[in-house]
Amino acid sequence: MNDSFTTALNTQKATTNWMDVIAHNMTNIYTPGFKEQQVNFKTFLGGAVDDDYDKKMDQGKSTPGTSKDNVFLEGRGFFLLKTPEGKSIYTRLGEFTFDSEGVYRAKNGNTVQGYILNDKGEIMQGTKPVTADLYQETALKGGSLDIPTTNIKLWIDPNNGKFLGKYDEYEIKNDGTIIGKADGGKRTVPLYKITTRNFHNSAALYEFKEGYYLETEESGKPVLGAGEIRSGLLELSNADFKGNISYFQMAKLQLEVSNKLISSNKQLLEEALRLVGS
């Protein structure tokens, strides 16, 4: 069994790490797309040891974005992005804009993924349409459909080429449908549906960069997302300010107790050495 001095040292180290995580959460309380980090502890005879950190994947509140291109996902799920190499990345931060070529991109340059639509606004799975009812039913049940996605390019109708050139206007519907408008709004064409994905264990996604995730074996394979999309909004941090203040007070008390134990053990050791030497 480890002595009380080792126990106190282990607890002091774990508590210091805990306080660092709390400080990080509070620093990012207003950062769009930030997900609160939570610390779990394993208790050993040698003292508290901090376990792997978890992310609180609950939805944050909405806030006005910087552009109508920005989108907010209300409900569970993630937007799907693709790197230039074709790697899938998932995010809740819909800070997207159309670039100078009309391509819908995230702030980091990765392309936002969408489904190609037909004239009726139905998702095209190869040459066959997928009805909105089938898509919604599958999404609500947490299932998946093998539907290919593509980069979203506003200037060209990818389905039938009815309008070749730049659209005068566009609109993003609550179901994620992007509608191109031409001739002063007289011509409207459903172009894409913004792709969303979900995971049965989203907390196990690997966050390789703040707000951007990769699937893991523990998260499972992606399924269809079922949330609604709001244009012109962004998702704020989901960090709980009051909750983190409470955690900080608890951690501070725990650190004070650990420091006191270390100090007391040090005094006992010094006294023992003095008695041995006398």
C-alpha positions, 0 to 999 in steps of 0.5 A, spaced: 500 500 500 502 506 498 503 511 504 499 517 505 504 522 502 504 518 495 496 519 495 497 526 496 502 527 491 497 523 486 491 527 488 495 534 487 497 532 480 490 530 478 487 536 481 491 541 478 490 537 471 482 538 473 483 545 474 487 546 467 481 543 464 476 547 468 480 554 466 480 551 458 472 551 459 471 557 462 476 561 457 472 558 451 465 560 454 463 564 448 467 560 443 462 558 437 462 550 436 466 549 443 464 543 446 465 542 454 471 538 456 469 533 462 474 530 467 473 523 470 477 520 475 479 513 477 480 512 484 486 507 486 490 506 493 495 511 491 490 517 490 485 519 485 488 519 478 485 523 472 482 518 467 481 520 459 477 526 458 470 526 455 466 531 451 459 534 453 456 533 446 450 537 448 447 542 443 449 549 445 445 555 444 444 559 437 447 566 436 447 570 429 452 568 424 457 573 420 453 571 414 447 568 411 451 562 409 452 560 416 448 554 419 446 552 425 444 545 426 438 544 431 438 537 434 443 531 434 448 530 429 454 533 425 455 537 418 460 532 414 466 535 411 471 533 406 478 534 406 482 535 399 484 528 400 477 525 401 477 524 408 471 525 412 471 530 418 465 532 422 463 538 426 457 542 429 460 549 427 457 551 421 461 557 419 461 556 412 461 560 406 461 560 399 468 562 396 469 566 389 468 560 385 461 558 388 464 552 392 461 551 399 467 551 404 468 551 412 473 556 415 478 551 414 478 550 407 474 543 407 468 542 403 461 542 405 458 535 403 451 535 400 446 530 396 444 532 389 437 533 388 432 532 382 427 537 380 422 535 386 427 536 391 428 529 392 435 526 394 438 522 388 441 515 390 444 514 383 439 514 378 433 513 383 430 518 388 430 517 395 423 520 398 423 525 404 419 520 408 424 514 407 430 519 409 426 522 415 424 515 417 431 512 416 434 518 420 429 518 426 431 510 427 438 512 427 439 508 420 444 509 414 442 510 407 448 509 402 447 515 398 453 519 395 455 526 397 458 531 393 461 538 394 456 544 394 457 548 388 452 554 387 453 556 380 451 550 377 445 546 377 449 539 378 443 535 376 440 537 370 444 544 367 437 548 367 441 554 368 449 554 367 452 560 370 451 564 377 445 564 381 442 571 383 440 569 389 439 562 394 436 560 400 437 555 405 431 551 408 430 548 414 431 541 412 438 543 409 435 544 402 439 549 398 435 553 392 438 557 387 434 563 384 435 566 377 432 571 373 430 575 379 427 569 383 422 567 377 427 561 376 428 557 382 431 550 382 433 545 388 440 544 388 443 540 394 441 538 401 446 539 406 449 532 409 448 531 416 451 525 420 450 522 427 453 517 431 450 512 436 456 514 441 458 521 439 462 522 445 467 517 443 469 521 436 476 523 436 477 531 436 483 532 432 482 540 432 478 544 436 471 543 434 473 538 428 472 530 429 474 523 426 470 517 427 473 512 431 471 504 433 468 506 439 464 512 436 461 507 431 459 508 423 456 514 422 448 514 421 443 519 418 442 526 422 435 528 424 436 535 426 433 542 423 438 547 419 437 554 421 440 559 416 444 565 418 446 562 425 452 559 429 452 554 435 455 557 441 459 553 446 455 548 450 460 550 456 456 551 463 459 557 466 455 556 473 457 549 473 464 550 471 465 555 477 462 550 482 467 545 479 473 550 480 471 551 487 471 543 489 477 542 485 480 548 489 478 545 496 481 538 494 487 542 492 488 545 499 487 539 502 492 535 498 497 541 499 495 540 507 497 533 507 503 534 503 505 539 508 504 535 514 507 529 511 513 533 510 513 535 517 513 528 520 518 526 515 523 531 518 521 530 525 522 522 524 529 524 521 531 528 526 529 523 531 533 518 528 539 522 527 539 524 535 
